[in-house]
């Protein structure tokens, strides 16, 4: 069932750019919780021995911090994706993190579910990344692309991470969003609907005891209008038997209504329903900017990723090649690649979407996803191609922060997004300015067999018949 209302007003939203900002903010909020409060975590991957303040000597691990909360009477619940092929964990230890985290949470007084309630006929995962903190009717939620796991902690300069913080990459760019108010209550409701599903989460696991606390009201605390967006596959969830594709619909509508520019940061950029809309936007004069990860990290699938990425970019470029601008990120002075994991879009300095969903069919149809669409009630002065216009504070502030990080420039230089396009690198692939690099799809590229395409980018349209 769709949420009621479809969007809420009076929220306070704050973008947290890169893992250090997110982890540090979350650590501080966890410390303030006490008896009777709640912590709900939904994750694709959570590493139990990851510290939220890794540079602070003696800082507890996430698992230990949650254990202390349980001892103080805080209800700790975690929903974790159950990886469907456990033997792979012996080859890639990252896939054992959720099992270890769940065991530690349970052993220390919390509750944890390894959730395999997904479609079995297509590859899919629980990809929602959210933390909800509740104290009486006051509720806040973190939503975005950042997993609470090893390798995600990094700072905006993307240099000098210790080896134990790097994971598989020297540097990692990502974004989360903190929201307070009625929208946070809807994020709490999303977790509770999944948690209270009486379907067995695994073959040998019983459903957990249901959450019985009443839905928080959420306090009026800001000026942002927020729509909570989800992807839920059809035919899986008793509380949403037809599924939900509000993430896809929100992206589509925003792209269709763009007048000046569309700025996307995304890990994938593969074929899906957004691509023809981006092509049409470029064709009508909208500047389309795509900042992507340079290459795919899953062993053995890089060439297929390159093929999907190339098809996608060629399709968008067909609208008007002069209006498509593609980049990836690299450390300054031609250092190592910065792995881009953020999933966000900013349109015309008026709307921003931040969440867990990638630009591909999986995130639009089969994986569980969660995102926030934000339009600010507070208008501020802006410029668009030399013309003054009112824009939304949140969207403009987010864009300026991201562009300043990527380009190493002050906000004043980047105030007009159309004129500031000249500050981005251009010309031959590999041309670099600060962190931003002109992107070219690397070789090799191979034909994608149907079964590989189905594995990497499945597309589900209708619910299964009962």
C-alpha positions in Angstrom: 0.0 0.0 0.0 1.3 3.5 -0.8 2.3 5.7 2.2 -0.2 8.2 3.4 0.5 11.0 2.8 2.6 10.6 -0.3 5.0 13.3 1.0 5.4 15.2 4.2 6.3 18.8 5.1 8.1 20.3 8.1 11.1 18.0 7.9 14.8 18.8 8.4 17.2 17.2 6.0 21.0 17.3 6.0 23.3 15.7 3.4 26.3 13.8 4.9 29.0 13.6 2.2 31.5 10.7 2.5 31.7 8.1 5.2 33.6 10.1 7.9 30.7 12.6 8.1 28.0 9.9 8.2 29.8 7.6 10.7 30.8 10.4 13.0 27.3 11.9 13.1 25.7 8.6 13.7 28.1 7.8 16.5 27.2 11.0 18.3 23.5 10.3 18.0 23.8 6.8 19.2 25.5 8.0 22.4 22.4 10.1 23.3 20.0 7.1 23.4 18.7 5.7 26.6 16.3 3.2 28.1 13.1 2.6 26.0 14.6 4.1 22.8 15.0 2.2 19.6 17.7 1.6 17.0 16.6 0.0 13.7 19.3 -0.9 11.1 18.6 -2.1 7.6 21.6 -3.0 5.5 23.1 -4.8 2.5 26.3 -5.3 4.4 27.3 -4.4 8.0 30.8 -5.1 9.4 30.6 -5.8 13.2 34.2 -4.7 13.9 33.9 -1.4 12.0 34.3 1.6 14.2 32.3 4.7 13.6 35.2 6.8 14.8 38.2 4.9 13.6 40.7 7.7 14.2 39.8 8.1 17.9 42.0 5.8 20.1 39.9 3.3 22.0 36.7 4.0 20.1 34.3 1.0 20.2 33.4 -1.0 17.2 29.8 -0.7 15.9 28.9 -4.0 17.4 30.3 -3.0 20.8 28.6 0.4 20.7 25.2 -1.3 20.0 26.0 -3.8 22.8 26.4 -0.9 25.2 23.0 0.5 24.1 21.3 -2.9 24.7 22.7 -2.9 28.2 21.2 0.5 28.8 17.8 -0.7 27.7 17.7 0.4 24.1 15.9 -1.9 21.7 18.4 -2.8 18.9 17.0 -4.5 15.8 18.9 -5.2 12.6 17.6 -6.4 9.2 20.4 -7.8 7.1 20.5 -9.2 3.6 20.8 -13.0 3.7 23.4 -13.7 1.0 21.9 -16.6 -1.0 25.2 -18.6 -1.6 27.0 -19.0 1.7 30.0 -21.0 0.3 31.1 -17.7 -1.5 31.9 -16.3 1.9 35.0 -18.5 2.0 36.2 -16.9 -1.2 35.0 -13.3 -0.5 35.0 -12.9 3.3 32.8 -9.7 3.0 29.8 -12.0 2.5 30.3 -13.3 6.0 30.0 -9.9 7.7 26.2 -10.0 8.0 26.3 -13.4 9.6 28.9 -12.3 12.1 27.1 -9.1 12.9 23.8 -10.9 13.4 25.4 -13.4 15.8 27.1 -10.6 17.9 23.9 -8.5 18.1 21.9 -11.5 19.3 24.5 -12.5 21.8 24.6 -9.1 23.3 20.8 -8.6 23.9 19.7 -7.2 20.5 17.6 -8.8 17.7 18.8 -9.5 14.2 17.3 -11.1 11.1 19.1 -12.4 8.1 16.4 -11.6 5.6 16.0 -13.8 2.5 12.4 -12.7 1.7 13.0 -11.9 -1.9 11.9 -13.2 -5.3 13.5 -16.5 -6.2 13.0 -16.4 -9.9 15.4 -13.4 -10.5 18.6 -12.3 -8.9 17.8 -9.7 -6.1 19.0 -8.4 -2.8 18.0 -6.3 0.2 19.8 -3.2 -0.8 18.1 -0.7 1.6 20.6 1.2 3.8 19.0 2.9 6.7 19.4 3.6 10.4 16.4 4.8 12.4 16.7 6.3 15.9 13.6 6.7 18.0 13.1 8.4 21.3 9.4 8.7 22.2 7.8 10.7 19.3 11.2 12.1 18.2 12.6 10.1 15.3 15.4 10.6 12.9 16.6 8.4 10.0 19.7 8.1 7.9 19.1 7.0 4.3 21.6 6.8 1.4 24.2 4.7 -0.3 26.7 4.2 2.6 27.0 0.8 4.1 28.2 0.5 7.7 31.0 -1.7 6.7 34.8 -1.8 6.1 36.0 0.4 3.3 33.3 3.0 3.4 34.9 5.5 5.9 36.7 8.2 4.0 37.1 12.0 4.0 36.4 14.5 1.2 40.0 14.9 0.3 40.2 11.1 -0.4 43.8 10.8 0.6 45.8 9.1 3.4 43.4 6.4 4.6 45.1 3.8 6.7 45.3 0.4 5.1 42.8 -1.1 7.6 40.2 1.4 6.4 40.6 1.0 2.7 38.7 -2.2 1.9 39.2 -2.9 -1.8 39.9 0.6 -2.9 42.3 3.4 -2.0 39.5 6.0 -1.8 35.7 5.9 -1.6 33.1 8.6 -2.3 29.5 8.2 -1.0 26.6 10.2 0.3 23.9 9.7 3.0 21.1 11.9 4.2 19.8 12.6 7.7 16.1 13.4 8.0 14.1 14.4 11.0 10.3 14.8 11.2 7.4 13.0 9.6 9.5 11.6 6.8 11.7 9.8 9.4 8.5 8.3 10.8 7.8 6.9 7.4 11.3 5.4 7.2 10.6 3.8 10.6 7.4 2.4 9.2 9.3 0.9 6.2 11.5 -1.0 8.6 8.6 -2.1 10.8 6.6 -3.4 7.8 9.5 -5.5 6.8 10.3 -6.7 10.3 6.7 -7.6 11.1 6.3 -9.6 7.9 5.3 -13.1 9.2 6.9 -14.9 6.3 9.9 -16.9 7.3 13.1 -14.8 6.6 15.0 -18.1 5.9 14.3 -21.8 5.4 15.1 -22.6 9.1 14.4 -19.3 10.7 11.2 -18.2 12.4 10.0 -14.6 12.0 11.2 -12.3 14.9 8.9 -11.0 17.6 7.0 -8.1 16.0 7.6 -4.4 16.8 4.7 -3.4 18.9 5.5 0.2 19.7 3.1 2.7 18.0 4.2 4.6 15.0 6.1 7.8 16.0 4.5 11.1 14.9 7.7 12.8 13.9 8.1 16.4 15.1 7.9 19.4 12.8 11.4 20.7 12.8 12.3 22.1 9.4 11.2 23.4 5.9 11.8 20.5 3.6 9.1 18.6 1.8 10.2 14.9 1.6 8.8 11.9 -0.2 10.0 8.5 1.0 10.6 6.3 -2.0 11.0 2.5 -2.2 11.5 -0.3 -4.5 9.8 -3.5 -3.5 9.5 -6.4 -5.9 6.0 -7.6 -6.7 4.8 -10.9 -5.3 7.0 -10.9 -2.2 5.6 -8.7 0.6 2.2 -9.3 2.3 2.1 -5.6 3.1 2.7 -4.6 -0.6 1.6 -7.6 -2.7 1.9 -5.6 -6.0 5.3 -4.3 -5.0 6.3 -0.6 -5.2 8.4 1.3 -7.7 8.2 4.8 -6.4 12.0 5.3 -6.7 11.7 4.7 -10.5 8.7 6.9 -10.8 10.2 9.8 -8.9 13.4 9.7 -11.0 11.4 9.5 -14.3 9.2 12.5 -13.4 12.1 14.6 -12.2 14.0 13.9 -15.5 11.0 14.7 -17.6 10.5 18.0 -15.9 14.1 19.2 -15.9 14.6 22.5 -17.7 18.3 23.4 -17.2 20.5 20.5 -15.9 20.4 17.0 -14.5 23.3 16.0 -12.2 23.6 12.3 -11.4 26.1 10.4 -9.3 25.7 6.7 -9.7 27.8 3.5 -9.4 26.3 1.7 -12.3 24.5 3.6 -15.1 23.1 0.6 -16.9 20.0 0.2 -19.2 16.7 1.0 -17.6 13.7 3.3 -18.0 15.6 6.4 -17.1 17.9 6.2 -20.1 15.5 7.2 -22.9 14.3 10.1 -20.6 17.9 11.3 -20.2 18.3 11.1 -24.0 15.1 13.2 -24.4 16.3 15.7 -21.9 19.6 16.1 -23.7 17.7 16.5 -26.9 15.7 19.4 -25.6 18.7 21.3 -24.4 19.1 20.1 -20.8 22.7 19.6 -19.7 23.0 16.0 -18.5 26.0 15.3 -16.2 26.9 11.7 -15.1 29.5 11.1 -12.5 30.2 7.4 -12.3 32.5 4.8 -10.9 35.3 4.1 -13.4 34.9 0.3 -13.5 32.9 -2.5 -11.9 34.4 -4.2 -8.9 32.9 -7.8 -9.2 35.5 -10.2 -10.5 34.7 -11.7 -13.9 32.0 -9.2 -14.8 34.0 -6.1 -15.8 33.7 -6.7 -19.5 30.0 -7.2 -19.4 29.6 -4.0 -17.2 31.6 -2.1 -19.9 29.2 -3.3 -22.6 26.1 -2.3 -20.6 27.7 1.1 -19.7 28.6 1.8 -23.3 25.2 0.9 -24.6 23.7 3.3 -22.1 25.9 6.2 -22.8 25.6 5.9 -26.5 21.8 5.9 -26.1 21.9 9.1 -24.1 24.4 10.7 -26.4 22.0 10.2 -29.3 19.8 12.9 -27.9 22.5 15.6 -28.3 26.1 14.7 -27.7 27.0 18.2 -26.8 24.7 18.1 -23.8 26.1 14.9 -22.2 29.0 15.2 -19.8 30.5 12.1 -18.3 33.1 11.8 -15.5 34.6 9.5 -13.0 36.8 10.4 -10.0 40.5 9.9 -9.2 42.7 11.2 -6.5 44.4 14.5 -7.3 47.7 14.5 -9.2 46.6 11.4 -11.1 46.5 9.2 -8.1 44.4 6.1 -7.6 40.8 5.8 -8.7 38.1 7.1 -6.2 35.4 4.5 -6.2 32.1 6.3 -6.5 29.3 4.5 -4.7 26.8 7.4 -4.2 23.3 7.2 -5.7 21.8 10.7 -6.1 20.3 13.2 -8.5 20.0 17.0 -8.4 17.8 18.8 -10.9 17.8 22.5 -11.6 18.9 23.4 -8.1 15.3 22.6 -7.1 15.0 18.9 -6.3 17.4 16.3 -4.8 17.1 12.5 -4.5 19.5 10.6 -2.2 19.2 6.9 -1.6 20.4 3.4 -2.2 19.1 2.8 -5.7 21.4 2.6 -8.7 20.5 3.5 -12.3 19.7 0.0 -13.5 16.7 -2.3 -13.8 17.5 -4.2 -10.6 17.2 -1.1 -8.4 14.0 -0.1 -10.3 12.2 -3.5 -10.0 13.7 -6.4 -8.0 16.0 -5.2 -5.2 14.6 -3.6 -2.1 15.7 0.1 -2.2 15.0 3.2 -0.1 15.5 6.9 -1.1 14.4 10.4 -0.1 13.2 13.0 -2.6 13.6 16.5 -1.2 12.2 19.8 -2.3 13.1 22.7 0.1 10.4 25.0 1.2 13.1 27.6 1.7 14.0 29.5 -1.5 17.3 31.2 -2.0 18.8 33.4 -4.7 20.5 31.6 -7.5 21.8 31.9 -11.1 21.0 29.8 -14.1 23.0 30.5 -17.2 23.5 34.1 -16.1 19.9 34.8 -15.2 18.8 35.3 -11.6 16.2 32.8 -10.3 15.0 31.4 -7.0 16.1 27.9 -6.2 15.8 25.5 -3.3 18.4 25.8 -0.5 18.9 22.0 0.0 19.4 21.1 -3.6 21.7 24.0 -4.3 23.8 23.4 -1.1 24.2 19.7 -2.0 25.3 20.4 -5.5 27.8 23.1 -4.4 29.3 20.8 -1.8 29.7 17.9 -4.2 31.1 20.1 -7.0 33.5 21.8 -4.7 34.8 18.5 -3.4 35.2 17.1 -7.0 36.7 20.2 -8.5 38.6 21.8 -5.6 36.9 25.1 -6.1 35.1 27.6 -3.9 31.3 27.7 -3.9 31.3 31.2 -5.3 32.9 30.0 -8.6 30.2 27.3 -8.9 27.1 29.3 -8.0 25.7 29.2 -11.6 25.5 25.5 -12.6 25.4 26.1 -16.3 28.3 28.5 -16.4 30.2 26.3 -13.9 30.2 23.5 -16.5 33.3 25.3 -17.9 35.1 24.4 -14.6 34.7 20.7 -15.2 37.5 19.0 -17.3 36.7 18.5 -21.0 38.5 17.2 -24.1 40.2 13.8 -24.3 39.2 11.0 -22.0 41.5 11.0 -18.9 41.7 14.8 -18.7 41.6 15.7 -15.0 40.8 18.6 -12.8 41.3 17.9 -9.1 39.2 14.7 -8.6 37.1 14.9 -11.8 38.2 13.0 -14.8 36.6 12.9 -18.3 35.2 9.4 -18.6 35.6 6.8 -21.3 34.2 3.3 -21.1 37.3 1.2 -20.8 38.1 -2.0 -22.8 37.5 -4.9 -23.1 33.9 -5.0 -24.1 32.1 -8.3 -24.8 28.7 -9.3 -26.0 26.5 -9.9 -23.0 24.8 -13.4 -23.0 21.2 -13.4 -21.9 21.8 -15.2 -18.7 24.6 -12.8 -17.7 22.3 -9.8 -18.5 19.6 -11.5 -16.4 22.0 -11.9 -13.5 23.4 -8.4 -13.6 20.3 -6.4 -14.6 17.0 -8.3 -14.3 13.8 -6.5 -15.2 10.5 -7.4 -13.6 7.2 -5.7 -14.8 4.2 -7.5 -13.3 3.5 -9.3 -10.1 3.5 -13.1 -10.2 0.2 -14.8 -10.2 -1.0 -16.3 -6.9 
